[in-house]
Amino acid sequence: MTSETVFTYGAPQLKFGSGAADEIGFDLAQFGARRVLVVTDPGIAATGGPARIAEAMGAYGVEAAVFDGVRVEPTDASMRQAVEHARETGPYDAYVAVGGGSSIDTAKAVNLLTTNEGDLADYLNPPVGAGRAPERPLLPLVAVPTTTGTGAESTTVCVLDVLDLRVKTGISHPRLRPALAVVDPELTMSQPPGVTASAGMDILCHALESYTARPYDAYERKRPEQRVPYCGANPVSDMWAEKSLSLLSRSFRRAVEDGEDREARTDMALAATFAGLGFGNAGVHIPHANAYPIAGQVRDFRPDGYPAGEAMVPHGMSVSLTAPEAFRFTFEACPGRHVRAAELLDPRTDRPDEASEHLPLAVLRLMRDIGLPEGIGGVGYTEGDVPALVEGAMKQQRLLATAPRAVDEEAVAGIFTRSLRLW
């Protein structure tokens, strides 16, 4: 085998800072856009933020319509509804996503399917879908996150639940990456504590998984046409992950405790941006692969801070619930990286003698402090559910291939079983 010697890096244009959202009309005009669709969810729409952003575009000669039907934790059905709305009310010159990962991912799907032929299922990652690549360029997409966590404003993927299969999967292609990420910390001030905690764990796992991912030079050499956005841990993604972990260390708990803490909110927005710039190129692995069935097979768990009456395990929460055990499993592949990550996240010196416990303990301490469930048992799963969860996780081969250790069904079953109760 000839080892890889090349890594790739991609990122959207970025505008960051308080008041950045006020300038979106100007930015759209630079793309030549004159008619755009703003994609958001009912909860964000109720704050008035999307309407204000849309109205402000008029000063730059941009006409904006608003679609506020995004489903939190989107499904194939909700995305098809959004696509149909855009087809019926379009054509548009560009799209603007205002919201969390659900809105941004929905806008990515809308952009893909209004510029390219085919059905949503054609583009879903194998083995769930056909993995078709878009043949035509997409329109400019401006992503405006209102939650600090998903990193969707930086990445080439969109994630959704496939209802009939009860599995979460996604679409991945470089053309899905937004043309511009507008990160305005002021838009995150209304996040409830539960949403801040869950979304923040998504930031954390993005940073930790990309930092501990299989290195790019551990893969077999690829031909140019074989290169994919997730190329493995590399020097550029490492830099972003380390900076993200440092920001989380000083501000994550503060942001959950006091949503009005502007410094902490700004740090969290920066941490999410940095982690997105890292994992959007290096990739993520076991915690994210496990998160898909945890979210997709939920029965009756209802988290604080999310739409009332709707059973769900928010994405960031579902990612975190097996993370400590996942990092115990991956430790032997790259001990130094695991120890370094623990030092960045939790600078305290009262660590156990076993180096393999440093990172799991740092993550567990944080989870307890911000009020997350004590494991997958805390969101309704039992030992009897483990085989179905394993089956769902093993379908995420695109992610599992990025793990620094080979992952089989036995290993995943052990991680799920030990994650039923973390403390």
C-alpha positions in Angstrom: 0.0 0.0 0.0 1.2 3.5 -0.9 0.4 5.9 2.0 -1.4 9.1 1.3 0.7 12.3 1.2 -2.0 14.8 0.4 -4.7 16.4 2.5 -7.4 18.8 1.4 -9.0 21.7 3.1 -12.1 23.7 2.3 -14.1 26.4 4.0 -16.8 28.9 3.3 -16.3 32.7 3.3 -16.8 33.8 6.9 -18.2 37.0 8.5 -18.1 36.9 12.3 -19.2 39.4 15.0 -22.0 41.3 16.6 -24.1 42.9 13.9 -22.8 40.7 11.1 -26.4 39.6 10.3 -27.4 43.1 9.4 -25.1 43.1 6.4 -26.5 40.0 4.6 -28.3 42.0 2.0 -25.0 43.6 1.0 -23.3 40.1 0.9 -26.1 38.7 -1.3 -25.8 41.6 -3.7 -22.2 40.7 -4.2 -23.3 37.2 -5.4 -25.7 38.9 -7.9 -28.8 37.7 -6.0 -32.0 39.7 -6.4 -34.6 37.2 -5.1 -33.9 34.8 -2.2 -35.6 32.4 0.1 -35.0 32.6 3.8 -35.3 29.1 5.4 -36.0 28.8 9.1 -38.1 27.0 11.7 -41.2 28.1 13.6 -39.4 28.7 16.9 -36.7 31.0 15.3 -39.4 32.7 13.2 -41.3 33.6 16.3 -38.4 35.6 17.6 -38.8 37.9 14.6 -35.1 37.5 13.6 -35.6 36.0 10.2 -38.2 38.6 9.2 -35.9 41.4 10.3 -33.0 39.9 8.3 -35.3 39.5 5.3 -36.6 43.0 5.5 -33.1 44.5 5.8 -32.2 42.9 2.5 -34.5 45.4 0.7 -32.0 48.2 1.3 -29.7 46.4 -1.1 -32.2 45.6 -3.8 -32.8 42.0 -2.6 -36.3 40.7 -2.4 -36.7 38.0 0.2 -39.5 35.4 1.0 -39.5 33.4 4.2 -40.2 29.7 4.6 -40.6 28.9 8.3 -41.7 25.2 8.0 -38.3 23.6 9.0 -38.7 20.7 11.4 -36.3 20.6 14.4 -34.3 17.4 13.7 -35.5 17.3 10.1 -36.8 14.2 8.3 -36.9 13.1 4.7 -40.6 14.1 4.7 -40.0 17.6 6.1 -37.1 18.2 3.7 -39.3 17.1 0.7 -41.9 19.6 1.9 -39.4 22.4 2.0 -38.1 21.5 -1.5 -41.6 21.5 -2.9 -42.3 24.9 -1.4 -39.2 26.3 -3.0 -40.1 24.8 -6.4 -43.6 26.2 -6.2 -42.6 29.7 -5.1 -39.3 30.0 -7.0 -37.1 30.4 -8.9 -34.6 32.0 -6.5 -31.1 33.4 -7.0 -29.8 32.3 -3.6 -30.9 30.8 -0.3 -30.4 32.1 3.3 -30.6 29.7 6.2 -31.4 31.3 9.6 -31.4 28.9 12.6 -29.7 25.8 13.9 -28.4 22.8 12.0 -31.9 21.8 11.1 -32.5 25.0 9.1 -29.1 25.0 7.5 -29.3 21.3 6.6 -32.8 21.8 5.2 -31.6 24.7 3.1 -28.7 22.6 1.7 -31.2 19.9 0.6 -33.5 22.6 -0.9 -30.5 24.1 -2.8 -29.4 20.6 -4.0 -32.8 19.5 -5.3 -33.9 22.8 -6.9 -30.7 22.9 -9.0 -30.3 19.2 -9.7 -32.6 16.4 -10.9 -33.6 13.4 -8.8 -35.2 12.6 -5.5 -33.8 13.1 -2.0 -33.1 9.3 -1.7 -30.9 9.4 -4.7 -28.4 11.6 -2.8 -28.4 10.0 0.6 -25.2 8.3 1.8 -24.9 4.6 1.1 -26.1 2.1 2.2 -29.3 4.0 3.0 -29.3 5.9 -0.3 -27.7 5.8 -3.7 -24.9 8.3 -2.9 -25.5 10.2 -6.2 -23.3 13.3 -6.7 -24.8 16.6 -8.0 -24.1 17.2 -11.6 -24.9 20.9 -11.7 -23.6 23.8 -9.5 -25.7 24.9 -6.6 -26.9 28.4 -5.9 -25.1 30.6 -3.3 -26.2 29.6 0.2 -25.7 32.0 3.1 -25.8 30.2 6.5 -26.7 32.2 9.6 -26.5 30.0 12.7 -28.6 31.0 15.7 -27.4 28.1 17.8 -23.8 27.4 18.8 -23.0 23.8 18.0 -23.7 22.1 14.7 -21.0 23.7 12.5 -23.4 23.2 9.6 -22.5 26.6 8.3 -19.0 25.3 7.5 -19.6 21.7 6.3 -20.4 19.8 3.2 -23.1 17.6 4.8 -26.7 17.7 5.7 -28.3 15.3 8.2 -31.8 14.0 8.4 -34.0 11.1 9.8 -35.4 8.6 7.3 -38.8 7.9 8.8 -39.6 4.5 7.2 -36.2 3.1 8.2 -36.0 4.8 11.6 -32.4 5.8 10.9 -30.5 9.1 10.7 -28.3 9.6 7.7 -27.1 12.4 5.5 -25.9 13.7 2.2 -22.2 14.6 1.7 -20.7 16.5 -1.2 -18.4 19.6 -1.5 -21.1 21.5 -3.4 -23.3 21.5 -0.3 -20.9 23.8 1.6 -22.4 27.2 2.1 -20.9 30.0 0.1 -20.9 32.3 3.2 -21.2 31.7 6.9 -22.5 34.7 8.9 -21.9 34.1 12.6 -23.5 36.8 14.8 -23.3 35.9 18.5 -26.2 38.3 19.2 -28.5 35.8 17.5 -27.6 33.1 20.0 -28.5 35.0 23.1 -32.0 33.5 23.3 -30.8 29.9 23.4 -32.4 28.1 26.4 -29.9 26.4 28.8 -30.9 22.9 27.6 -30.3 23.9 23.9 -27.0 25.5 24.9 -25.9 22.4 26.7 -26.8 20.0 23.9 -25.5 22.1 21.0 -22.3 22.8 23.0 -21.7 19.1 23.3 -21.9 18.9 19.5 -19.1 21.5 19.3 -17.1 19.4 21.8 -17.5 16.2 19.9 -16.7 17.8 16.6 -13.4 19.0 18.0 -12.5 15.8 19.9 -13.5 13.5 17.0 -11.7 15.4 14.4 -8.6 15.7 16.6 -8.6 11.9 17.3 -9.6 10.9 13.8 -7.5 8.6 11.7 -4.7 10.7 10.3 -4.8 11.6 6.6 -1.5 9.9 5.9 -2.8 6.6 7.4 -5.1 6.1 4.4 -4.1 4.5 1.1 -3.1 7.0 -1.6 -6.1 8.3 -3.5 -6.5 9.5 -7.1 -7.6 13.1 -7.5 -11.2 12.1 -8.3 -11.4 9.9 -5.2 -10.7 12.7 -2.7 -13.6 13.4 -0.3 -14.1 16.3 2.2 -13.4 14.1 5.2 -9.7 13.3 4.7 -8.6 12.5 8.2 -6.8 14.5 11.0 -4.3 16.9 9.5 -2.3 19.9 10.7 -4.9 22.5 9.7 -7.9 20.7 11.3 -5.8 20.0 14.4 -5.2 23.7 14.9 -8.9 24.5 14.8 -9.8 21.7 17.1 -7.3 22.7 19.8 -8.5 26.3 19.7 -12.1 25.2 20.0 -11.3 23.0 23.0 -9.6 25.9 24.8 -12.6 28.2 24.3 -15.0 25.5 25.5 -12.9 25.0 28.6 -13.3 28.6 29.8 -16.8 29.4 28.5 -19.1 26.3 28.1 -20.3 26.1 31.7 -20.7 29.8 31.9 -22.9 30.0 28.8 -25.2 27.3 30.2 -25.4 29.0 33.6 -25.9 32.5 32.3 -27.3 33.0 28.8 -26.8 36.8 29.0 -23.0 36.3 29.4 -21.9 37.9 26.1 -18.3 37.0 26.4 -19.2 33.3 26.9 -21.7 33.4 24.1 -19.1 34.9 21.8 -16.6 32.3 22.8 -19.1 29.5 22.1 -19.9 31.0 18.7 -16.1 31.0 17.9 -15.7 27.5 19.3 -18.5 26.2 17.0 -17.0 28.0 14.0 -13.5 26.7 14.7 -14.7 23.1 15.3 -16.7 23.3 12.1 -13.7 24.4 10.1 -11.8 21.4 11.6 -14.2 18.5 11.5 -15.6 19.7 8.1 -12.3 18.5 6.7 -10.9 15.9 9.0 -14.2 14.1 9.8 -15.9 12.7 12.8 -16.2 9.1 13.9 -17.7 6.8 16.6 -19.8 9.2 18.7 -21.5 10.7 15.6 -22.1 7.2 14.1 -23.7 6.1 17.3 -25.7 9.3 17.6 -27.7 8.6 14.4 -29.6 5.5 15.8 -29.9 7.1 19.2 -31.8 10.0 17.7 -33.5 7.9 15.0 -35.0 5.2 17.3 -36.1 7.5 20.2 -39.5 6.6 21.7 -40.7 9.1 24.3 -37.8 11.2 25.6 -38.6 14.9 25.6 -35.7 17.3 26.3 -35.9 20.6 28.0 -35.8 23.7 25.8 -37.1 22.0 22.7 -40.6 22.0 21.1 -43.1 20.7 23.7 -44.7 17.4 23.1 -42.2 16.1 20.5 -40.2 13.0 21.3 -36.5 13.5 20.3 -32.9 13.2 21.4 -31.3 16.4 20.1 -28.3 15.8 17.9 -25.7 17.2 20.3 -27.1 15.2 23.2 -27.2 12.0 21.2 -23.5 12.5 20.1 -22.4 13.0 23.7 -24.0 10.0 25.3 -21.5 7.4 24.1 -18.5 9.8 23.7 -16.8 8.9 27.0 -16.8 5.2 26.2 -15.9 5.8 22.6 -12.8 7.7 23.6 -11.8 4.9 26.0 -12.0 2.6 23.0 -9.9 4.8 20.7 -7.3 5.8 23.3 -4.8 3.1 22.3 -4.7 4.3 18.7 -3.3 7.8 19.6 -2.7 8.1 23.4 -0.9 11.5 23.2 -3.8 13.1 21.3 -6.3 11.9 23.9 -4.2 13.2 26.8 -3.6 16.5 25.1 -7.3 17.0 24.4 -8.1 16.3 28.0 -5.5 18.9 29.1 -7.1 21.5 26.8 -10.7 20.8 27.9 -10.1 20.4 31.6 -6.8 22.0 32.8 -7.3 20.7 36.3 -4.5 18.5 37.6 -6.6 16.0 39.7 -6.5 13.3 37.0 -6.4 9.6 37.5 -3.1 7.7 37.1 -4.4 5.9 34.1 -3.9 8.1 31.1 -6.7 6.4 29.2 -9.1 7.9 31.7 -8.1 11.5 31.3 -10.3 12.4 28.4 -13.4 10.3 29.4 -13.3 11.9 32.9 -13.0 15.4 31.5 -16.0 14.8 29.2 -18.0 13.2 32.1 -17.4 16.1 34.4 -18.6 18.5 31.8 -21.7 16.5 31.1 -22.7 16.3 34.8 -22.0 20.0 35.3 -24.3 21.1 32.4 -27.1 18.7 33.3 -27.0 16.1 30.5 -28.6 12.6 30.9 -26.4 10.1 32.6 -26.2 7.8 29.5 -28.4 6.3 26.8 -30.5 4.8 29.6 -31.4 8.4 30.6 -33.1 8.9 27.2 -35.1 5.7 27.4 -32.9 2.9 26.0 -32.3 -0.4 27.7 -29.9 -3.3 27.2 -32.5 -4.9 25.0 -32.2 -2.0 22.5 -28.5 -2.4 22.0 -28.7 -4.8 19.0 -30.9 -2.3 17.1 -28.6 0.6 18.0 -25.6 -1.3 16.8 -27.3 -2.1 13.5 -28.0 1.6 13.0 -24.5 2.7 13.9 -22.9 0.1 11.6 -24.8 1.7 8.6 -22.7 4.8 9.2 -19.6 3.4 7.5 -18.6 6.8 6.1 -18.0 8.0 9.7 -16.7 4.8 11.2 -14.0 4.6 8.5 -12.6 7.8 10.1 -12.1 6.2 13.5 -8.5 5.7 14.5 -9.2 2.0 15.4 -11.0 -0.5 13.3 -14.6 -0.7 14.5 -16.8 -3.9 14.4 -20.2 -4.8 15.8 -18.7 -6.2 18.9 -16.8 -3.0 19.7 -19.9 -0.8 19.1 -22.1 -3.1 21.2 -19.6 -2.8 24.1 -19.6 1.0 23.8 -23.4 1.2 23.8 -23.7 -1.3 26.7 -21.2 0.6 28.8 -23.0 3.8 28.0 -26.3 2.8 29.4 -25.3 4.5 32.7 -22.2 6.6 32.6 -22.2 7.6 36.3 
